């Protein structure tokens, strides 16, 4: 994914940091890199916006639902796999 313009931080790196950025779990240096990139790259900004919406939909659908430790571990493993896929 790219808008065709060169960026200081590559799109693949920004996309791999998206969830850390969304969750506020990103260090300050990467935060600034991602924030700057999103202002310059419409395709990455669109992906970021879609991830925000997806996270909100998941949260709404899971409100009040209890989750077992096994299920939480399975979800975490699947999310790690998705993250690895973005890096490829």
Secondary structure as UniProt FT lines:
FT   HELIX           11..16
FT   HELIX           18..22
FT   TURN            23..24
FT   HELIX           28..40
FT   HELIX           42..62
FT   TURN            63..64
FT   HELIX           69..87
//
